[in-house]
Amino acid sequence: MSRIASLPLFHRIAGQQVLVLGDGPAAEPKRRLVERAGGVIVEDFAQAVDEGVRLAFIAFDDARACEVAAINARCAGMLVNVVDRPELCDFTTPSILDRDPLLVAIGTGGASAGLAKHVRLRLERVLPETLGALARALEAARPVLRRRFPDGAERRRAVDAALREGGPLDPLDPQASTRVAAWAESGAAHRGAGAVFEITLTSPDPEDLTLRQARLLGESDVLCLDGAVPAAILSRARADAVRRALAEGEGVDAEAASGLVLVLRWRPG
């Protein structure tokens, strides 16, 4: 499998204490970020240790002071972020595109905050403000969808079909949120019990995938691998998709398929 530099997580800190050390322009954005997420800022290291604080932001102007504080905080069991010192960080903070409750976090593992910011600014122009309303409408529709589609895989396929480009709930359509309730009650189109698709791959570069192939990779429940399919291609698939290797000459029974099955055949040119 292809490797990623960091494990992306969304950490809930509402009502929890977070240590922030330092003053000035480097520390202030971290204070605002903690407050925005509902955290309670602690500025005294001894208090943070005594009260079991688990997250620390360190933003001293002095490099040596940052190093010492990072060691002490880590020894006290805290996860540490040192501003502009990725080599001292247990975690980094991404550039955030906020469509509450939908958040898009863009990170570079500390390599370039500027790059993350400008990617976010591009996405700001593309993603409509109504995405938050769409997320809340889908959350409200969960009871109806669970009733209509008791099977989780079938329910996911119904939502996938509605959310894809041109679908009734296309996320880039500003009016999509207004259609969720009616769609959930009566118009939730979905795939049948099972479907099998096949892709023959000749290039290891995921940029050579067609739009349809990329979509199938992102939606498939099961990946059947015929040959040494490159890791870069597999990284575009759902992380929770079942993967199994096909024996030479083995086929896939379409009638017995459960969910969306994608056969990937590696045939490099």
DRENFIKE-19728 format. One record per residue (C-alpha): residue number from 1; residue in three letters; x, y, z. Coordinates in pm, 1 decimal. Layout:
BEGIN
+-----+---------+----------+----------+----------+
| num | residuo |       c1 |       c2 |       c3 |
+-----+---------+----------+----------+----------+
| NUM |     ALA |        X |        Y |        Z |
...
+-----+---------+----------+----------+----------+
//
This chain:
BEGIN
+-----+---------+----------+----------+----------+
| num | residuo |       c1 |       c2 |       c3 |
+-----+---------+----------+----------+----------+
|   1 |     MET |      0.0 |      0.0 |      0.0 |
|   2 |     SER |    111.5 |    358.0 |    -60.3 |
|   3 |     ARG |    223.1 |    541.4 |    252.0 |
|   4 |     ILE |     89.1 |    869.7 |    389.5 |
|   5 |     ALA |    301.3 |   1109.2 |    592.6 |
|   6 |     SER |     42.5 |   1161.1 |    867.9 |
|   7 |     LEU |   -275.9 |   1001.4 |    998.4 |
|   8 |     PRO |   -551.7 |   1260.7 |    943.9 |
|   9 |     LEU |   -790.4 |   1282.5 |   1239.6 |
|  10 |     PHE |  -1059.9 |   1521.7 |   1356.9 |
|  11 |     HIS |  -1015.2 |   1562.9 |   1732.4 |
|  12 |     ARG |  -1308.9 |   1685.0 |   1943.6 |
|  13 |     ILE |  -1181.9 |   1925.8 |   2211.5 |
|  14 |     ALA |  -1498.8 |   2114.7 |   2307.7 |
|  15 |     GLY |  -1481.0 |   2176.9 |   2682.6 |
|  16 |     GLN |  -1133.9 |   2022.6 |   2709.7 |
|  17 |     GLN |   -818.7 |   2199.9 |   2821.7 |
|  18 |     VAL |   -537.0 |   2262.2 |   2575.1 |
|  19 |     LEU |   -194.4 |   2398.9 |   2666.5 |
|  20 |     VAL |    -77.5 |   2699.1 |   2459.3 |
|  21 |     LEU |    267.9 |   2834.3 |   2539.7 |
|  22 |     GLY |    412.2 |   3152.1 |   2388.0 |
|  23 |     ASP |    310.9 |   3503.4 |   2295.9 |
|  24 |     GLY |    293.0 |   3711.0 |   1983.5 |
|  25 |     PRO |    197.8 |   3645.6 |   1623.0 |
|  26 |     ALA |    299.1 |   3278.5 |   1624.6 |
|  27 |     ALA |     92.2 |   3180.7 |   1927.7 |
|  28 |     GLU |   -219.2 |   3389.3 |   1864.0 |
|  29 |     PRO |   -349.4 |   3185.1 |   1565.3 |
|  30 |     LYS |   -323.0 |   2868.6 |   1777.4 |
|  31 |     ARG |   -525.8 |   3031.3 |   2055.8 |
|  32 |     ARG |   -794.6 |   3130.2 |   1805.2 |
|  33 |     LEU |   -799.2 |   2778.4 |   1659.7 |
|  34 |     VAL |   -841.8 |   2618.3 |   2003.1 |
|  35 |     GLU |  -1116.6 |   2862.4 |   2098.2 |
|  36 |     ARG |  -1292.1 |   2812.3 |   1766.0 |
|  37 |     ALA |  -1306.2 |   2437.2 |   1834.4 |
|  38 |     GLY |  -1448.1 |   2498.2 |   2183.8 |
|  39 |     GLY |  -1129.2 |   2419.2 |   2375.4 |
|  40 |     VAL |  -1025.1 |   2581.5 |   2702.4 |
|  41 |     ILE |   -681.6 |   2740.5 |   2686.9 |
|  42 |     VAL |   -430.3 |   2671.4 |   2964.4 |
|  43 |     GLU |   -111.1 |   2881.1 |   2966.4 |
|  44 |     ASP |     64.3 |   2737.9 |   3271.5 |
|  45 |     PHE |    269.2 |   2421.0 |   3215.8 |
|  46 |     ALA |    249.5 |   2297.0 |   3576.4 |
|  47 |     GLN |   -128.6 |   2340.3 |   3576.3 |
|  48 |     ALA |   -153.1 |   2150.2 |   3249.0 |
|  49 |     VAL |     45.5 |   1858.6 |   3393.6 |
|  50 |     ASP |   -155.1 |   1853.1 |   3716.6 |
|  51 |     GLU |   -487.4 |   1855.9 |   3530.7 |
|  52 |     GLY |   -397.6 |   1593.9 |   3270.7 |
|  53 |     VAL |   -395.7 |   1812.0 |   2959.6 |
|  54 |     ARG |   -327.2 |   1601.0 |   2650.0 |
|  55 |     LEU |   -266.4 |   1855.8 |   2371.2 |
|  56 |     ALA |     -1.3 |   2126.2 |   2362.8 |
|  57 |     PHE |     81.6 |   2408.7 |   2120.9 |
|  58 |     ILE |    424.1 |   2566.6 |   2168.9 |
|  59 |     ALA |    508.2 |   2898.1 |   2003.5 |
|  60 |     PHE |    803.2 |   3060.7 |   2178.1 |
|  61 |     ASP |   1023.1 |   3296.0 |   1976.7 |
|  62 |     ASP |   1334.1 |   3124.5 |   2111.7 |
|  63 |     ALA |   1412.9 |   2799.0 |   1930.5 |
|  64 |     ARG |   1581.7 |   2639.7 |   2231.0 |
|  65 |     ALA |   1287.1 |   2723.4 |   2455.3 |
|  66 |     CYS |   1059.6 |   2548.1 |   2206.8 |
|  67 |     GLU |   1276.3 |   2236.9 |   2210.9 |
|  68 |     VAL |   1283.4 |   2218.1 |   2590.4 |
|  69 |     ALA |    910.2 |   2280.3 |   2622.4 |
|  70 |     ALA |    835.4 |   2014.8 |   2359.3 |
|  71 |     ILE |   1043.3 |   1754.7 |   2546.0 |
|  72 |     ASN |    880.9 |   1839.1 |   2879.5 |
|  73 |     ALA |    528.4 |   1832.1 |   2738.1 |
|  74 |     ARG |    589.1 |   1503.2 |   2560.3 |
|  75 |     CYS |    732.6 |   1349.1 |   2877.7 |
|  76 |     ALA |    413.7 |   1457.5 |   3054.4 |
|  77 |     GLY |    210.1 |   1256.4 |   2804.5 |
|  78 |     MET |     96.6 |   1539.8 |   2579.9 |
|  79 |     LEU |     77.8 |   1541.1 |   2201.5 |
|  80 |     VAL |    282.5 |   1837.8 |   2087.4 |
|  81 |     ASN |    269.1 |   2092.6 |   1806.3 |
|  82 |     VAL |    560.9 |   2335.8 |   1779.0 |
|  83 |     VAL |    490.8 |   2625.2 |   1542.9 |
|  84 |     ASP |    713.7 |   2618.0 |   1232.3 |
|  85 |     ARG |    911.9 |   2321.2 |   1364.2 |
|  86 |     PRO |    759.2 |   2010.4 |   1200.1 |
|  87 |     GLU |   1047.7 |   1793.6 |   1318.7 |
|  88 |     LEU |    934.9 |   1859.7 |   1679.8 |
|  89 |     CYS |    564.9 |   1796.9 |   1613.3 |
|  90 |     ASP |    352.2 |   1496.0 |   1701.0 |
|  91 |     PHE |     74.4 |   1654.3 |   1496.1 |
|  92 |     THR |     34.8 |   1945.5 |   1257.4 |
|  93 |     THR |   -266.7 |   2168.6 |   1195.8 |
|  94 |     PRO |   -411.9 |   2183.1 |    844.2 |
|  95 |     SER |   -553.5 |   2469.1 |    646.8 |
|  96 |     ILE |   -929.4 |   2448.5 |    705.4 |
|  97 |     LEU |  -1215.2 |   2509.5 |    466.1 |
|  98 |     ASP |  -1524.4 |   2545.4 |    684.4 |
|  99 |     ARG |  -1869.3 |   2450.0 |    560.6 |
| 100 |     ASP |  -1995.8 |   2356.9 |    907.4 |
| 101 |     PRO |  -2049.4 |   2073.5 |    984.7 |
| 102 |     LEU |  -1846.5 |   1974.9 |    677.2 |
| 103 |     LEU |  -1475.9 |   2051.6 |    715.5 |
| 104 |     VAL |  -1210.4 |   2012.2 |    447.8 |
| 105 |     ALA |   -863.6 |   1992.4 |    601.9 |
| 106 |     ILE |   -560.1 |   2038.3 |    376.4 |
| 107 |     GLY |   -221.0 |   1948.6 |    518.2 |
| 108 |     THR |    133.5 |   1907.4 |    394.8 |
| 109 |     GLY |    281.5 |   1752.1 |    708.0 |
| 110 |     GLY |    451.5 |   2082.9 |    784.0 |
| 111 |     ALA |    624.0 |   2102.2 |    444.2 |
| 112 |     SER |    448.3 |   2421.1 |    331.1 |
| 113 |     ALA |    165.9 |   2598.1 |    509.5 |
| 114 |     GLY |    151.6 |   2841.2 |    217.2 |
| 115 |     LEU |     78.9 |   2564.7 |    -31.2 |
| 116 |     ALA |   -200.1 |   2426.3 |    188.7 |
| 117 |     LYS |   -348.7 |   2776.4 |    215.9 |
| 118 |     HIS |   -354.8 |   2837.1 |   -158.4 |
| 119 |     VAL |   -510.0 |   2496.9 |   -230.2 |
| 120 |     ARG |   -779.4 |   2589.0 |     23.2 |
| 121 |     LEU |   -835.3 |   2926.1 |   -142.7 |
| 122 |     ARG |   -889.5 |   2755.4 |   -478.0 |
| 123 |     LEU |  -1138.8 |   2514.0 |   -322.6 |
| 124 |     GLU |  -1318.1 |   2804.1 |   -150.5 |
| 125 |     ARG |  -1418.7 |   2928.5 |   -494.4 |
| 126 |     VAL |  -1547.0 |   2586.1 |   -604.2 |
| 127 |     LEU |  -1731.5 |   2446.0 |   -302.5 |
| 128 |     PRO |  -2065.9 |   2617.5 |   -234.5 |
| 129 |     GLU |  -2159.1 |   2757.4 |    105.5 |
| 130 |     THR |  -2462.7 |   2525.0 |    103.6 |
| 131 |     LEU |  -2250.6 |   2213.1 |    167.2 |
| 132 |     GLY |  -2311.8 |   2250.0 |    540.1 |
| 133 |     ALA |  -2686.0 |   2255.4 |    485.1 |
| 134 |     LEU |  -2656.3 |   1942.7 |    268.1 |
| 135 |     ALA |  -2463.6 |   1763.0 |    543.2 |
| 136 |     ARG |  -2724.9 |   1852.6 |    804.5 |
| 137 |     ALA |  -3008.7 |   1745.6 |    573.9 |
| 138 |     LEU |  -2844.1 |   1406.8 |    513.8 |
| 139 |     GLU |  -2800.1 |   1363.8 |    887.9 |
| 140 |     ALA |  -3168.9 |   1439.1 |    943.4 |
| 141 |     ALA |  -3259.4 |   1183.9 |    673.0 |
| 142 |     ARG |  -3073.1 |    895.2 |    841.0 |
| 143 |     PRO |  -3380.0 |    742.9 |   1013.6 |
| 144 |     VAL |  -3572.9 |    737.6 |    684.9 |
| 145 |     LEU |  -3278.4 |    588.1 |    494.5 |
| 146 |     ARG |  -3223.0 |    321.0 |    760.1 |
| 147 |     ARG |  -3588.3 |    224.5 |    731.1 |
| 148 |     ARG |  -3580.9 |    210.5 |    351.7 |
| 149 |     PHE |  -3242.2 |     40.4 |    329.4 |
| 150 |     PRO |  -3175.8 |   -171.3 |    640.9 |
| 151 |     ASP |  -2861.2 |   -312.4 |    481.8 |
| 152 |     GLY |  -2570.6 |    -71.6 |    531.8 |
| 153 |     ALA |  -2401.9 |   -146.8 |    199.6 |
| 154 |     GLU |  -2724.5 |    -91.6 |      7.0 |
| 155 |     ARG |  -2784.8 |    233.3 |    194.1 |
| 156 |     ARG |  -2435.1 |    353.8 |    107.7 |
| 157 |     ARG |  -2488.9 |    274.9 |   -260.8 |
| 158 |     ALA |  -2813.4 |    472.6 |   -259.6 |
| 159 |     VAL |  -2640.5 |    775.7 |   -111.6 |
| 160 |     ASP |  -2345.2 |    737.5 |   -350.4 |
| 161 |     ALA |  -2579.6 |    732.7 |   -649.2 |
| 162 |     ALA |  -2753.3 |   1050.0 |   -531.7 |
| 163 |     LEU |  -2433.7 |   1240.6 |   -449.6 |
| 164 |     ARG |  -2237.6 |   1167.0 |   -764.9 |
| 165 |     GLU |  -2195.0 |   1436.6 |  -1027.7 |
| 166 |     GLY |  -2529.8 |   1514.3 |  -1189.5 |
| 167 |     GLY |  -2721.4 |   1319.3 |   -924.4 |
| 168 |     PRO |  -3021.6 |   1461.7 |   -737.5 |
| 169 |     LEU |  -2798.8 |   1554.0 |   -442.0 |
| 170 |     ASP |  -2488.6 |   1663.8 |   -634.7 |
| 171 |     PRO |  -2281.8 |   1844.5 |   -366.1 |
| 172 |     LEU |  -2189.4 |   2125.1 |   -607.2 |
| 173 |     ASP |  -2557.3 |   2202.9 |   -671.4 |
| 174 |     PRO |  -2652.9 |   2485.5 |   -429.0 |
| 175 |     GLN |  -3013.0 |   2355.9 |   -420.9 |
| 176 |     ALA |  -2924.1 |   1995.6 |   -331.7 |
| 177 |     SER |  -3000.4 |   2034.4 |     39.6 |
| 178 |     THR |  -3361.2 |   2132.7 |    -36.2 |
| 179 |     ARG |  -3422.2 |   1798.4 |   -212.1 |
| 180 |     VAL |  -3287.8 |   1559.9 |     51.7 |
| 181 |     ALA |  -3610.8 |   1495.8 |    243.4 |
| 182 |     ALA |  -3818.5 |   1420.8 |    -67.7 |
| 183 |     TRP |  -3540.5 |   1206.7 |   -215.1 |
| 184 |     ALA |  -3506.5 |   1002.4 |    104.8 |
| 185 |     GLU |  -3881.6 |    941.7 |    129.7 |
| 186 |     SER |  -3959.6 |    847.1 |   -227.3 |
| 187 |     GLY |  -3683.5 |    897.6 |   -479.0 |
| 188 |     ALA |  -3374.6 |    721.1 |   -344.4 |
| 189 |     ALA |  -3246.2 |    546.9 |   -654.5 |
| 190 |     HIS |  -2979.7 |    284.1 |   -591.0 |
| 191 |     ARG |  -2796.9 |     -1.7 |   -752.2 |
| 192 |     GLY |  -2929.4 |   -351.6 |   -740.4 |
| 193 |     ALA |  -2817.3 |   -607.3 |   -483.8 |
| 194 |     GLY |  -2486.6 |   -649.4 |   -661.5 |
| 195 |     ALA |  -2295.7 |   -533.9 |   -966.3 |
| 196 |     VAL |  -1960.0 |   -630.3 |  -1115.1 |
| 197 |     PHE |  -1741.4 |   -397.5 |  -1318.6 |
| 198 |     GLU |  -1405.3 |   -467.0 |  -1474.6 |
| 199 |     ILE |  -1111.5 |   -237.4 |  -1548.2 |
| 200 |     THR |   -796.9 |   -329.9 |  -1738.1 |
| 201 |     LEU |   -507.7 |   -111.9 |  -1624.0 |
| 202 |     THR |   -203.5 |    -47.7 |  -1840.6 |
| 203 |     SER |    -44.8 |    248.3 |  -1658.0 |
| 204 |     PRO |     71.0 |    275.0 |  -1294.1 |
| 205 |     ASP |    -12.5 |    645.9 |  -1289.9 |
| 206 |     PRO |   -350.4 |    720.4 |  -1124.7 |
| 207 |     GLU |   -370.5 |   1038.2 |  -1332.7 |
| 208 |     ASP |   -429.1 |    813.0 |  -1634.6 |
| 209 |     LEU |   -753.9 |    677.8 |  -1486.6 |
| 210 |     THR |  -1069.9 |    789.7 |  -1662.4 |
| 211 |     LEU |  -1332.7 |    973.8 |  -1459.5 |
| 212 |     ARG |  -1550.3 |    660.6 |  -1462.3 |
| 213 |     GLN |  -1264.0 |    439.6 |  -1345.2 |
| 214 |     ALA |  -1177.0 |    679.8 |  -1063.1 |
| 215 |     ARG |  -1541.8 |    688.4 |   -955.2 |
| 216 |     LEU |  -1569.5 |    308.9 |   -952.8 |
| 217 |     LEU |  -1253.1 |    284.5 |   -742.3 |
| 218 |     GLY |  -1396.7 |    528.8 |   -492.1 |
| 219 |     GLU |  -1732.6 |    351.1 |   -463.7 |
| 220 |     SER |  -1654.2 |    -22.5 |   -484.3 |
| 221 |     ASP |  -1722.9 |   -248.8 |   -186.1 |
| 222 |     VAL |  -1490.8 |   -527.7 |   -308.4 |
| 223 |     LEU |  -1173.3 |   -511.3 |   -519.0 |
| 224 |     CYS |  -1068.0 |   -827.8 |   -699.8 |
| 225 |     LEU |   -705.8 |   -796.5 |   -806.2 |
| 226 |     ASP |   -574.9 |   -978.9 |  -1112.4 |
| 227 |     GLY |   -200.4 |   -917.6 |  -1107.2 |
| 228 |     ALA |     21.4 |   -678.6 |   -914.4 |
| 229 |     VAL |   -200.3 |   -371.0 |   -927.9 |
| 230 |     PRO |     19.3 |    -68.2 |   -839.3 |
| 231 |     ALA |    -19.6 |     79.2 |   -491.9 |
| 232 |     ALA |    -70.6 |    426.1 |   -639.0 |
| 233 |     ILE |   -385.9 |    301.4 |   -810.1 |
| 234 |     LEU |   -514.8 |    121.5 |   -500.8 |
| 235 |     SER |   -467.4 |    436.6 |   -294.8 |
| 236 |     ARG |   -760.1 |    586.7 |   -487.6 |
| 237 |     ALA |   -996.0 |    313.2 |   -363.5 |
| 238 |     ARG |  -1212.4 |    323.1 |    -53.4 |
| 239 |     ALA |  -1001.1 |    245.7 |    253.3 |
| 240 |     ASP |  -1260.3 |      0.3 |    386.6 |
| 241 |     ALA |  -1311.3 |   -187.4 |     58.1 |
| 242 |     VAL |  -1245.6 |   -562.4 |     79.9 |
| 243 |     ARG |   -946.4 |   -665.0 |   -131.4 |
| 244 |     ARG |   -874.9 |  -1013.2 |   -256.8 |
| 245 |     ALA |   -633.8 |  -1153.8 |   -511.6 |
| 246 |     LEU |   -773.3 |  -1355.2 |   -800.8 |
| 247 |     ALA |   -608.1 |  -1684.0 |   -887.6 |
| 248 |     GLU |   -493.2 |  -1722.2 |  -1247.0 |
| 249 |     GLY |   -794.8 |  -1770.9 |  -1469.2 |
| 250 |     GLU |  -1042.0 |  -1711.9 |  -1183.9 |
| 251 |     GLY |  -1358.0 |  -1520.7 |  -1266.9 |
| 252 |     VAL |  -1616.5 |  -1335.2 |  -1061.2 |
| 253 |     ASP |  -1977.2 |  -1454.4 |  -1043.6 |
| 254 |     ALA |  -2190.6 |  -1149.8 |  -1119.3 |
| 255 |     GLU |  -2508.9 |  -1316.1 |   -995.9 |
| 256 |     ALA |  -2353.2 |  -1398.2 |   -659.0 |
| 257 |     ALA |  -2195.4 |  -1055.4 |   -614.1 |
| 258 |     SER |  -2295.7 |   -860.9 |   -306.0 |
| 259 |     GLY |  -2246.0 |   -489.1 |   -335.8 |
| 260 |     LEU |  -2034.2 |   -317.9 |   -597.2 |
| 261 |     VAL |  -1745.7 |   -541.9 |   -706.1 |
| 262 |     LEU |  -1460.3 |   -405.5 |   -916.2 |
| 263 |     VAL |  -1220.7 |   -639.4 |  -1098.4 |
| 264 |     LEU |   -883.4 |   -474.5 |  -1157.1 |
| 265 |     ARG |   -668.8 |   -646.2 |  -1418.4 |
| 266 |     TRP |   -306.8 |   -531.3 |  -1438.2 |
| 267 |     ARG |   -180.9 |   -555.5 |  -1794.2 |
| 268 |     PRO |    109.7 |   -310.5 |  -1836.2 |
| 269 |     GLY |    198.0 |   -226.2 |  -2190.4 |
+-----+---------+----------+----------+----------+
//
